[in-house]
């Protein structure tokens, strides 16, 4: 018998939240699967049991407007010219 013959589904987690496609890449650490879902929702799930550990809805990221130097493409460091006498 091959290993594939021993596989079976232990649990499943619904990713449907009504806001369209949701196919996050999970992060797995120490037996916990971390899902970042649409709507800034983070859900860690116990990998063995499929139980939700906690849930947190974060605020959207705030993007600061670029500085004046960035707008004009002047953000690189300029090397001072050296003059020799």
C-alpha positions, 0 to 999 in steps of 0.5 A, a space after each residue: 500500500 502506498 502513502 497516498 492510500 492512507 491520506 484522508 481529510 481531517 478538517 476543512 476551513 471555509 474561505 468564503 466571505 462574500 467579497 470575491 476570490 480569497 486564496 491566501 498563502 498560509 504561514 505555518 509555524 509550530 503547528 499553527 496555520 496563519 491565514 490573512 483573509 480579505 477585509 484585513 482579517 487574520 486567523 490562526 488555526 490549530 493545524 491538527 484540529 482545525 480549531 480557530 485560535 483567535 481572530 483579529 481584524 486590522 485597520 488598512 495600511 496607511 500610505 503616506 504621501 511621498 516627500 517632495 524629494 521623492 516626487 521630483 526623483 531627487 531621493 538618491 544620495 548625491 556624491 559631492 564632487 571633490 575639487 583639487 587645487 
